[in-house]
Amino acid sequence: MTPRRPTAPTNILHRTLASAGLLAVVTLGLGACATPPPPPNEQMAVSAAAIQNASAAGATEFAPAELALARDKMARATRGRCG
């Protein structure tokens, strides 16, 4: 016996289902890429506390350049997070 060829409506159904499946995969893939990561609130709080502790411990006298750099980086991170 020879294998039976699918009829036209069956062929169209297979194409439609394949197209719908591909569309679903692409949509989910793009949706996953569009989701922003959560903000680093805990790391920002730890960094701010470290800068305050360093300043209180005398970093303005003993390491002024490093403290200024840390404050600048913290300010840039805060601006980047809010805007």
Backbone torsions as a table, in degrees:
resi	resn	phi	psi	omega
1	MET	NA	145.2	177.4
2	THR	-90.9	144.5	179.9
3	PRO	-65.9	145.1	-178.9
4	ARG	-82.2	131.6	177.9
5	ARG	-81.1	143.2	179.2
6	PRO	-66.5	148.0	178.4
7	THR	-77.5	166.5	-177.2
8	ALA	-58.2	-46.1	179.9
9	PRO	-62.4	-35.9	178.6
10	THR	-67.4	-41.3	179.2
11	ASN	-63.0	-42.6	178.5
12	ILE	-64.7	-39.8	179.1
13	LEU	-62.4	-43.3	179.3
14	HIS	-63.2	-42.6	178.8
15	ARG	-64.4	-41.2	179.9
16	THR	-63.9	-45.0	179.2
17	LEU	-65.3	-38.9	178.7
18	ALA	-65.7	-41.1	178.7
19	SER	-65.9	-40.9	179.0
20	ALA	-65.1	-39.8	178.0
21	GLY	-64.9	-42.6	178.0
22	LEU	-63.6	-42.0	178.9
23	LEU	-62.1	-40.9	179.2
24	ALA	-64.1	-43.1	-179.6
25	VAL	-64.6	-44.4	-179.7
26	VAL	-65.2	-42.8	-179.8
27	THR	-62.8	-45.3	178.7
28	LEU	-65.3	-38.9	179.1
29	GLY	-63.8	-44.2	178.9
30	LEU	-69.8	-34.4	177.9
31	GLY	-65.1	-36.7	178.5
32	ALA	-67.2	-35.5	179.5
33	CYS	-74.1	-26.0	-175.7
34	ALA	-84.3	-11.6	-178.9
35	THR	-78.0	119.8	-179.6
36	PRO	-72.8	150.9	177.6
37	PRO	-71.0	157.6	179.0
38	PRO	-66.9	149.4	-179.0
39	PRO	-67.5	147.3	-178.4
40	PRO	-84.2	59.6	-175.0
41	ASN	-59.1	-43.9	-177.0
42	GLU	-66.1	-43.2	179.9
43	GLN	-64.7	-37.7	179.1
44	MET	-65.4	-40.5	179.4
45	ALA	-65.9	-40.7	178.6
46	VAL	-64.4	-42.0	180.0
47	SER	-65.5	-42.4	179.1
48	ALA	-63.0	-41.2	178.4
49	ALA	-65.6	-38.3	179.5
50	ALA	-65.1	-39.8	178.1
51	ILE	-65.6	-42.7	177.7
52	GLN	-62.8	-42.6	179.2
53	ASN	-64.5	-41.3	179.2
54	ALA	-64.7	-40.3	178.8
55	SER	-64.8	-42.8	179.5
56	ALA	-67.6	-27.0	-178.6
57	ALA	-85.3	-0.4	176.2
58	GLY	103.1	19.5	-179.6
59	ALA	-65.4	-25.9	178.7
60	THR	-64.7	-27.8	179.1
61	GLU	-91.1	-42.3	-172.1
62	PHE	-94.4	-23.1	-179.7
63	ALA	-147.0	60.9	-175.2
64	PRO	-65.1	-35.9	-178.9
65	ALA	-67.6	-42.8	-179.6
66	GLU	-66.8	-39.3	178.6
67	LEU	-66.4	-41.5	178.0
68	ALA	-63.0	-40.9	178.3
69	LEU	-63.7	-42.8	179.2
70	ALA	-63.6	-41.7	178.6
71	ARG	-65.6	-40.0	178.7
72	ASP	-63.7	-45.1	178.9
73	LYS	-63.5	-38.0	178.8
74	MET	-66.2	-40.6	178.4
75	ALA	-64.4	-42.4	178.4
76	ARG	-65.6	-38.9	178.9
77	ALA	-66.1	-39.2	179.5
78	THR	-66.4	-43.0	178.0
79	ARG	-63.6	-41.3	-179.8
80	GLY	-66.0	-32.3	-178.7
81	ARG	-75.9	-33.5	-176.0
82	CYS	-90.8	-19.8	-173.9
83	GLY	-122.9	NA	NA
